[in-house]
Amino acid sequence: MKPTVLLGIVLIVLGTLALVYQGFTYTTKEKAVDLGKVEIMADKQRTVSLPPVLGGVAIVAGVALVVLGQRKS
């Protein structure tokens, strides 16, 4: 399979996921209290939002790469 077509397929899949989920959440551990030898850790959730335009652009670019990759012979 040509690298251009493969990259296009990856962009289409990532763009579709960006449109469906519109972001993701991850958890980090942060030090809440530090009293000498005693440390209290807290889990903090962070959210990364992905705008729908980003997913749409990725899909359009992926389709263009697939079409261009198949036309070259």
Long-range contacts (C-beta under 8 A, 24 or more apart in sequence): 2-69, 2-70, 2-72, 3-69, 4-65, 4-66, 4-68, 4-69, 4-72, 5-65, 5-66, 5-69, 5-70, 7-62, 7-65, 8-61, 8-62, 8-63, 8-64, 8-65, 8-66, 8-67, 8-69, 9-62, 9-66, 10-62, 11-58, 11-59, 11-61, 11-62, 11-65, 12-58, 12-59, 12-62, 12-63, 12-66, 13-62, 14-58, 14-62, 15-54, 15-55, 15-56, 15-57, 15-58, 15-59, 15-60, 15-61, 15-62, 16-55, 16-59, 17-55, 18-50, 18-52, 18-54, 18-55, 18-58, 19-52, 19-55, 19-56, 19-59, 21-50, 22-49, 22-50, 22-52, 22-55, 23-47, 23-48, 23-49, 23-50, 24-48, 24-50
